[in-house]
Amino acid sequence: MKEFRGKALRWEWRDGVVELALDHAPINEIGTVMLGDLEAFAAAIPALGADTAACILYSARKEGFCAGADLRELYHGAVALAEKERAAGVRDFVERIHAVANAMDAAPFVTIGAVHGVCFGGGLELALLCDILVADKMARFAFPELRLGLIPGFGGIPRLQRDVGNGFVRELLLTGRTVNAARAQAAGLVAQLVAEGEGLKVARLMAQQITKFDGGARAAAKRFIKRVPYDELKDEIDLFCELFARPAVMAALKKFVEASDAMPYLP
């Protein structure tokens, strides 16, 4: 499938490059709709892989890349279930996310993330699946999950540890502070910092360069330099589900849902 239009994203293949656009109001929150479309993309990876050199992941929303998990949907879905059913439902959702993330992480083509604006929580975890991140100077990164009594649950910690130093990992996770694009580049998270609004243009130029290389060598190089931390990812699922089972998390989610702030996801 070289073209797809879902409810939350779309992709199109042209000349060896797939462009995958997130486009779900307000800022591409990851809930059941987004997950379903991401699963469709993950299922298409084997067929796309043979003819694809690069995939560009970007947001069509002017507000930013992705604000993270759809916490409102998560809260209302959890409230509607009994405690035992809630635990099973949360684990099922997180395991589905991890299956998609692992498929995208290990894709045989090069993934380039073009990030602008908000890239928080699950959005940052989505960005971390990319082999190369291009960010415009107004991009902002954060893991605010501790505010909810949780840790990132979509694979964020093992993948961040794979990519950057422990000092940056601990600061991002334990303080919940927002990090600007320049700091993210200095830490090694962002490969290239560009002017505001130029991220997609630069990512396209980079993708065209990648199409010049031998596919077998490119895939082998990626496997060698970017290994998927499967064991640590499994541990993260268990810890996330253990933390989610606590009453404090439901109380924090309730507070978030009822907040009157314009952007309650900000740390």
C-alpha positions as a Markdown table, in Angstrom:
| # | Residue | x | y | z |
|---|---|---|---|---|
| 1 | Met | 0.0 | 0.0 | 0.0 |
| 2 | Lys | 1.8 | 3.1 | -1.2 |
| 3 | Glu | -0.9 | 5.6 | -0.3 |
| 4 | Phe | -3.2 | 5.8 | 2.8 |
| 5 | Arg | -5.6 | 8.3 | 4.3 |
| 6 | Gly | -6.8 | 7.5 | 7.7 |
| 7 | Lys | -8.6 | 9.5 | 10.4 |
| 8 | Ala | -5.4 | 10.7 | 12.2 |
| 9 | Leu | -2.6 | 10.4 | 9.6 |
| 10 | Arg | -1.8 | 9.8 | 6.0 |
| 11 | Trp | 1.1 | 8.7 | 3.9 |
| 12 | Glu | 2.2 | 8.7 | 0.4 |
| 13 | Trp | 5.1 | 7.0 | -1.4 |
| 14 | Arg | 7.0 | 8.7 | -4.2 |
| 15 | Asp | 10.4 | 8.0 | -5.7 |
| 16 | Gly | 11.6 | 5.8 | -2.9 |
| 17 | Val | 10.5 | 8.1 | -0.1 |
| 18 | Val | 7.4 | 7.7 | 2.1 |
| 19 | Glu | 6.0 | 10.9 | 3.7 |
| 20 | Leu | 3.9 | 10.1 | 6.8 |
| 21 | Ala | 1.9 | 13.1 | 8.0 |
| 22 | Leu | 0.3 | 13.2 | 11.5 |
| 23 | Asp | -2.9 | 15.2 | 11.2 |
| 24 | His | -5.3 | 14.8 | 14.1 |
| 25 | Ala | -6.7 | 17.8 | 16.0 |
| 26 | Pro | -5.8 | 19.3 | 18.3 |
| 27 | Ile | -2.1 | 18.3 | 18.4 |
| 28 | Asn | -1.9 | 14.6 | 17.2 |
| 29 | Glu | -2.7 | 13.1 | 20.6 |
| 30 | Ile | -2.2 | 9.3 | 20.6 |
| 31 | Gly | -5.4 | 7.6 | 21.4 |
| 32 | Thr | -7.3 | 4.7 | 19.8 |
| 33 | Val | -7.8 | 6.5 | 16.5 |
| 34 | Met | -4.1 | 7.4 | 16.0 |
| 35 | Leu | -3.1 | 4.0 | 17.2 |
| 36 | Gly | -5.3 | 2.3 | 14.6 |
| 37 | Asp | -3.7 | 4.4 | 11.8 |
| 38 | Leu | -0.2 | 3.7 | 13.1 |
| 39 | Glu | -1.0 | 0.0 | 13.1 |
| 40 | Ala | -2.0 | 0.3 | 9.5 |
| 41 | Phe | 1.4 | 1.9 | 8.7 |
| 42 | Ala | 3.3 | -0.7 | 10.7 |
| 43 | Ala | 1.5 | -3.5 | 8.8 |
| 44 | Ala | 2.6 | -1.9 | 5.5 |
| 45 | Ile | 6.3 | -1.7 | 6.4 |
| 46 | Pro | 7.2 | -5.1 | 5.0 |
| 47 | Ala | 5.7 | -4.2 | 1.6 |
| 48 | Leu | 7.1 | -0.7 | 1.6 |
| 49 | Gly | 10.5 | -1.8 | 2.6 |
| 50 | Ala | 11.6 | -3.3 | -0.7 |
| 51 | Asp | 11.2 | 0.0 | -2.6 |
| 52 | Thr | 11.7 | 2.5 | 0.1 |
| 53 | Ala | 14.9 | 4.3 | 1.0 |
| 54 | Ala | 13.5 | 6.8 | 3.6 |
| 55 | Cys | 10.4 | 7.7 | 5.5 |
| 56 | Ile | 9.8 | 11.3 | 6.7 |
| 57 | Leu | 7.5 | 11.6 | 9.7 |
| 58 | Tyr | 6.1 | 15.0 | 10.3 |
| 59 | Ser | 3.0 | 16.9 | 11.6 |
| 60 | Ala | 0.5 | 18.7 | 9.4 |
| 61 | Arg | -0.8 | 20.5 | 12.5 |
| 62 | Lys | 0.7 | 24.0 | 12.8 |
| 63 | Glu | 0.5 | 23.8 | 16.6 |
| 64 | Gly | 3.3 | 21.2 | 16.8 |
| 65 | Phe | 4.5 | 17.6 | 16.3 |
| 66 | Cys | 2.5 | 15.7 | 19.0 |
| 67 | Ala | 1.3 | 16.6 | 22.5 |
| 68 | Gly | 1.5 | 13.0 | 23.7 |
| 69 | Ala | -1.1 | 10.4 | 24.7 |
| 70 | Asp | -4.8 | 11.3 | 24.5 |
| 71 | Leu | -5.2 | 11.6 | 28.3 |
| 72 | Arg | -8.8 | 12.5 | 28.2 |
| 73 | Glu | -9.7 | 9.3 | 26.3 |
| 74 | Leu | -7.4 | 7.3 | 28.6 |
| 75 | Tyr | -9.2 | 8.7 | 31.7 |
| 76 | His | -12.7 | 8.3 | 30.5 |
| 77 | Gly | -12.0 | 4.8 | 29.2 |
| 78 | Ala | -10.4 | 3.8 | 32.5 |
| 79 | Val | -13.3 | 5.3 | 34.6 |
| 80 | Ala | -15.8 | 3.2 | 32.6 |
| 81 | Leu | -14.1 | -0.1 | 33.6 |
| 82 | Ala | -13.8 | -2.1 | 36.7 |
| 83 | Glu | -10.3 | -2.2 | 38.3 |
| 84 | Lys | -9.4 | -5.6 | 36.9 |
| 85 | Glu | -10.7 | -4.7 | 33.4 |
| 86 | Arg | -9.0 | -1.4 | 33.6 |
| 87 | Ala | -5.6 | -3.0 | 34.2 |
| 88 | Ala | -6.1 | -5.4 | 31.3 |
| 89 | Gly | -7.2 | -2.6 | 29.0 |
| 90 | Val | -4.3 | -0.4 | 29.8 |
| 91 | Arg | -1.8 | -3.2 | 29.2 |
| 92 | Asp | -3.4 | -4.1 | 25.9 |
| 93 | Phe | -3.2 | -0.5 | 24.7 |
| 94 | Val | 0.4 | -0.1 | 25.8 |
| 95 | Glu | 1.4 | -3.4 | 24.2 |
| 96 | Arg | -0.2 | -2.4 | 20.9 |
| 97 | Ile | 1.7 | 0.8 | 21.0 |
| 98 | His | 4.9 | -1.0 | 21.6 |
| 99 | Ala | 4.3 | -3.4 | 18.8 |
| 100 | Val | 3.9 | -0.5 | 16.4 |
| 101 | Ala | 6.9 | 1.3 | 17.8 |
| 102 | Asn | 9.1 | -1.7 | 17.5 |
| 103 | Ala | 8.1 | -2.2 | 13.9 |
| 104 | Met | 8.8 | 1.4 | 13.0 |
| 105 | Asp | 12.1 | 1.4 | 15.0 |
| 106 | Ala | 13.4 | -1.6 | 13.1 |
| 107 | Ala | 12.1 | -0.6 | 9.7 |
| 108 | Pro | 14.6 | -1.4 | 6.9 |
| 109 | Phe | 14.4 | 2.2 | 5.6 |
| 110 | Val | 15.8 | 5.3 | 7.2 |
| 111 | Thr | 13.2 | 7.3 | 9.2 |
| 112 | Ile | 13.6 | 11.1 | 9.5 |
| 113 | Gly | 11.5 | 13.0 | 11.9 |
| 114 | Ala | 10.8 | 16.7 | 11.1 |
| 115 | Val | 9.8 | 18.2 | 14.4 |
| 116 | His | 8.2 | 21.6 | 15.1 |
| 117 | Gly | 6.4 | 23.1 | 18.1 |
| 118 | Val | 5.2 | 20.8 | 20.9 |
| 119 | Cys | 6.9 | 17.3 | 21.1 |
| 120 | Phe | 5.9 | 16.1 | 24.5 |
| 121 | Gly | 5.4 | 12.7 | 26.2 |
| 122 | Gly | 4.1 | 10.1 | 23.8 |
| 123 | Gly | 5.0 | 12.6 | 21.0 |
| 124 | Leu | 8.6 | 12.5 | 22.0 |
| 125 | Glu | 8.4 | 8.7 | 22.2 |
| 126 | Leu | 7.2 | 8.7 | 18.6 |
| 127 | Ala | 10.0 | 11.0 | 17.5 |
| 128 | Leu | 12.5 | 8.7 | 19.2 |
| 129 | Leu | 11.6 | 6.0 | 16.7 |
| 130 | Cys | 13.2 | 8.1 | 14.0 |
| 131 | Asp | 16.8 | 7.4 | 13.0 |
| 132 | Ile | 17.4 | 11.1 | 12.4 |
| 133 | Leu | 15.7 | 14.1 | 13.9 |
| 134 | Val | 15.5 | 17.5 | 12.2 |
| 135 | Ala | 14.0 | 20.2 | 14.4 |
| 136 | Asp | 13.1 | 23.8 | 13.8 |
| 137 | Lys | 14.4 | 26.3 | 16.4 |
| 138 | Met | 10.9 | 26.6 | 18.0 |
| 139 | Ala | 10.5 | 22.9 | 18.8 |
| 140 | Arg | 10.1 | 22.0 | 22.4 |
| 141 | Phe | 10.7 | 18.6 | 24.0 |
| 142 | Ala | 9.5 | 17.2 | 27.3 |
| 143 | Phe | 8.6 | 14.1 | 29.3 |
| 144 | Pro | 6.0 | 15.4 | 31.8 |
| 145 | Glu | 4.6 | 12.0 | 32.8 |
| 146 | Leu | 5.8 | 12.2 | 36.4 |
| 147 | Arg | 3.1 | 14.9 | 36.9 |
| 148 | Leu | 0.6 | 12.1 | 36.5 |
| 149 | Gly | 2.5 | 9.7 | 38.7 |
| 150 | Leu | 3.7 | 7.7 | 35.7 |
| 151 | Ile | 6.7 | 7.1 | 33.5 |
| 152 | Pro | 6.7 | 7.3 | 29.7 |
| 153 | Gly | 5.0 | 4.1 | 28.6 |
| 154 | Phe | 5.4 | 4.0 | 24.9 |
| 155 | Gly | 9.1 | 3.0 | 24.9 |
| 156 | Gly | 10.6 | 6.4 | 25.7 |
| 157 | Ile | 13.1 | 5.7 | 28.4 |
| 158 | Pro | 15.0 | 2.8 | 26.8 |
| 159 | Arg | 15.1 | 4.7 | 23.5 |
| 160 | Leu | 16.2 | 8.0 | 25.0 |
| 161 | Gln | 19.0 | 6.1 | 26.9 |
| 162 | Arg | 20.1 | 4.6 | 23.6 |
| 163 | Asp | 20.4 | 8.0 | 22.0 |
| 164 | Val | 21.8 | 10.4 | 24.6 |
| 165 | Gly | 23.7 | 10.6 | 27.9 |
| 166 | Asn | 22.3 | 9.7 | 31.2 |
| 167 | Gly | 22.5 | 13.2 | 32.6 |
| 168 | Phe | 20.1 | 14.5 | 29.9 |
| 169 | Val | 17.8 | 11.5 | 30.4 |
| 170 | Arg | 17.5 | 12.1 | 34.1 |
| 171 | Glu | 17.0 | 15.8 | 33.8 |
| 172 | Leu | 14.3 | 15.4 | 31.2 |
| 173 | Leu | 12.5 | 12.6 | 33.1 |
| 174 | Leu | 12.9 | 13.7 | 36.7 |
| 175 | Thr | 12.2 | 17.4 | 36.3 |
| 176 | Gly | 9.6 | 17.3 | 33.6 |
| 177 | Arg | 11.0 | 20.5 | 32.2 |
| 178 | Thr | 10.6 | 21.6 | 28.6 |
| 179 | Val | 13.9 | 21.5 | 26.6 |
| 180 | Asn | 14.3 | 23.8 | 23.6 |
| 181 | Ala | 15.6 | 22.6 | 20.3 |
| 182 | Ala | 19.1 | 24.0 | 20.8 |
| 183 | Arg | 19.5 | 22.1 | 24.0 |
| 184 | Ala | 18.1 | 19.0 | 22.4 |
| 185 | Gln | 20.7 | 19.2 | 19.7 |
| 186 | Ala | 23.6 | 19.8 | 22.1 |
| 187 | Ala | 22.5 | 16.7 | 24.0 |
| 188 | Gly | 22.5 | 14.6 | 20.8 |
| 189 | Leu | 18.8 | 14.1 | 20.5 |
| 190 | Val | 18.4 | 16.3 | 17.4 |
| 191 | Ala | 20.8 | 15.8 | 14.5 |
| 192 | Gln | 20.1 | 19.1 | 12.7 |
| 193 | Leu | 18.6 | 22.4 | 13.9 |
| 194 | Val | 16.9 | 24.5 | 11.2 |
| 195 | Ala | 15.1 | 27.8 | 10.9 |
| 196 | Glu | 11.4 | 27.9 | 11.9 |
| 197 | Gly | 9.2 | 26.2 | 9.3 |
| 198 | Glu | 12.1 | 24.7 | 7.4 |
| 199 | Gly | 12.1 | 21.2 | 9.0 |
| 200 | Leu | 10.1 | 19.4 | 6.3 |
| 201 | Lys | 12.1 | 21.0 | 3.5 |
| 202 | Val | 15.4 | 19.9 | 5.0 |
| 203 | Ala | 14.1 | 16.4 | 5.8 |
| 204 | Arg | 13.1 | 16.0 | 2.1 |
| 205 | Leu | 16.6 | 17.0 | 1.0 |
| 206 | Met | 18.1 | 14.5 | 3.4 |
| 207 | Ala | 15.8 | 11.8 | 2.2 |
| 208 | Gln | 16.8 | 12.4 | -1.4 |
| 209 | Gln | 20.4 | 12.0 | -0.4 |
| 210 | Ile | 19.6 | 8.7 | 1.2 |
| 211 | Thr | 18.0 | 7.3 | -1.9 |
| 212 | Lys | 21.4 | 7.3 | -3.6 |
| 213 | Phe | 22.7 | 4.5 | -1.5 |
| 214 | Asp | 22.6 | 0.7 | -1.9 |
| 215 | Gly | 19.5 | -0.6 | -0.1 |
| 216 | Gly | 21.2 | -3.7 | 1.4 |
| 217 | Ala | 24.1 | -1.7 | 2.8 |
| 218 | Arg | 21.8 | 1.0 | 4.2 |
| 219 | Ala | 19.6 | -1.6 | 6.0 |
| 220 | Ala | 22.6 | -3.4 | 7.4 |
| 221 | Ala | 24.2 | -0.2 | 8.6 |
| 222 | Lys | 21.0 | 0.7 | 10.4 |
| 223 | Arg | 20.7 | -2.7 | 12.1 |
| 224 | Phe | 24.3 | -2.4 | 13.3 |
| 225 | Ile | 24.2 | 1.1 | 14.7 |
| 226 | Lys | 20.6 | 1.2 | 16.0 |
| 227 | Arg | 19.6 | -1.8 | 18.0 |
| 228 | Val | 16.1 | -2.1 | 19.5 |
| 229 | Pro | 16.3 | -2.6 | 23.3 |
| 230 | Tyr | 13.6 | -5.2 | 23.5 |
| 231 | Asp | 14.3 | -6.4 | 27.1 |
| 232 | Glu | 14.2 | -2.9 | 28.5 |
| 233 | Leu | 11.1 | -2.1 | 26.6 |
| 234 | Lys | 9.3 | -5.1 | 28.2 |
| 235 | Asp | 10.4 | -3.9 | 31.6 |
| 236 | Glu | 9.0 | -0.5 | 30.9 |
| 237 | Ile | 5.6 | -1.9 | 30.0 |
| 238 | Asp | 5.5 | -3.8 | 33.4 |
| 239 | Leu | 6.5 | -0.7 | 35.4 |
| 240 | Phe | 4.1 | 1.6 | 33.6 |
| 241 | Cys | 1.2 | -0.8 | 34.2 |
| 242 | Glu | 2.2 | -1.2 | 37.9 |
| 243 | Leu | 2.2 | 2.6 | 38.4 |
| 244 | Phe | -1.0 | 3.1 | 36.5 |
| 245 | Ala | -2.8 | 0.8 | 38.9 |
| 246 | Arg | -2.4 | 3.2 | 41.8 |
| 247 | Pro | -5.3 | 5.5 | 42.8 |
| 248 | Ala | -3.0 | 8.5 | 42.6 |
| 249 | Val | -2.8 | 8.2 | 38.8 |
| 250 | Met | -6.5 | 8.3 | 38.3 |
| 251 | Ala | -6.7 | 11.3 | 40.6 |
| 252 | Ala | -4.0 | 13.1 | 38.6 |
| 253 | Leu | -5.7 | 12.2 | 35.3 |
| 254 | Lys | -9.0 | 13.5 | 36.6 |
| 255 | Lys | -7.3 | 16.8 | 37.6 |
| 256 | Phe | -5.8 | 17.0 | 34.1 |
| 257 | Val | -9.2 | 16.4 | 32.4 |
| 258 | Glu | -10.9 | 19.0 | 34.5 |
| 259 | Ala | -8.2 | 21.6 | 34.1 |
| 260 | Ser | -9.2 | 24.9 | 32.5 |
| 261 | Asp | -5.7 | 25.8 | 31.3 |
| 262 | Ala | -5.4 | 26.3 | 27.6 |
| 263 | Met | -2.5 | 23.9 | 27.4 |
| 264 | Pro | -2.7 | 21.6 | 30.5 |
| 265 | Tyr | -0.1 | 19.3 | 29.1 |
| 266 | Leu | 2.7 | 21.8 | 29.7 |
| 267 | Pro | 5.0 | 20.8 | 32.5 |
